[in-house]
Amino acid sequence: MDVFVFDKTGTLTTDDLIVSDIFGLNGFEKLEVLKLAATVEQRVVHPIAKAITTKAIHEGLELPNIEDSTLELGRGLRYSLDGKEVLVGSHLYLIENEILVKNKDTILEKIVKDGNSFVWVAFDKKVAGVIVIASEVREGLHKTMDELKKIGASHLAIISGDHEQPTKKLADELGMDSYYFDISPQDKGNIIENLQRDGKKVCFIGDGINDTLAMRQADVSISLKGASSLATDMAQIILIDVKFENLVKLVNLSKELDSNLKISMGLSLTSTGAILSGLFFFKMGILGSLLVDNGFSLAALLNSLRPLKDIKVDTNILNDFDKKREDMRDEVKK
């Protein structure tokens, strides 16, 4: 792999997001903003939605039992509450719905200094407030990025639907070569395609529904244990223990397997050459040809089994992953 591209929220950051602050605007109180957002987000399987809903429960807010809200991938959610529309998402989502975000830069100046993510909440065509989401970077990422570069990665990038400030902060912190922010799911796939046009092999690592188009386009797609069912279904590889140092091991293993395959192919071709040489120059008979062919075939087989000696499978992790995956599918059906 030449290029490694990562989703941000839930992939490079942990799933344990928290609401760190709430800003009420245009006369809305903090808890009003939180209740509006949590009402819309309560049925959504996403780390940010989970953080908002958890905060509302901790605050003792009673959320109305609603039907599924409308999800617009990469932008936000909408729901009609008492005949008035609630929007939760990015500032671009609000602009697309003709909701003017006044003094955006002044508002964000208070929020973005720590590099946190945030979502906008609107009600009845008015901006109601901003919810600030704090996250932690997954353990071992700095070392992983350094090691990926050491073993041949030419480019590391983040693609995120999040705003510029938190995306840039994380990219700088991890030493990424580039970052993309406010990106829609369709554009994620387009970015992967553009990277491939240079003849590079691209690996995409993501965990959400928004990442499935990028996964489909990438040469290799990787997801994480506990990711959305669509992401795990689309991914070619799943990191079961969610330890990113295993990504480096995976790359090294793939290189070893590639080398191993070439050796096995070489042994197979050598077998044919040896038999032909024996027939023409040494008048080797059928029995000799069979012995040579079987000998090289056995050598190729034993060579192909070499990588298995270093592979250990924890069946408890596999069983736990299968159970969690089925539980998530049941939640989606509900």
Secondary structure, 3 states (H helix, E strand, C coil): CCEEEEEHHHHHECCCCEEEEEEECCCCCHHHHHHHHHHHHCCCCCHHHHHHHHHHHHCCCCCCCCCCCEEECCCEEEEEECCEEEEEECHHHHHHCCCCCCCHHHHHHCCHHHCCEEEEEEECCEEEEEEEEECCECCCHHHHHHHHHHCCCCEEEEECCCCHHHHHHHHHHHCCCEEECCCCHHHHHHHHHHHHCCCCCEEEECCCHHHHHHHHHCCEEEEECCCCHHHHHHCCEEECCCCCHHHHHHHHHHHHHHHHHHHHHHHHHHHHHHHHHHHHHCCCCHHHHHHHHHHHHHHHHHHHHHHHHHCCCCHHHHHHHHHHHHHHHHHHHC
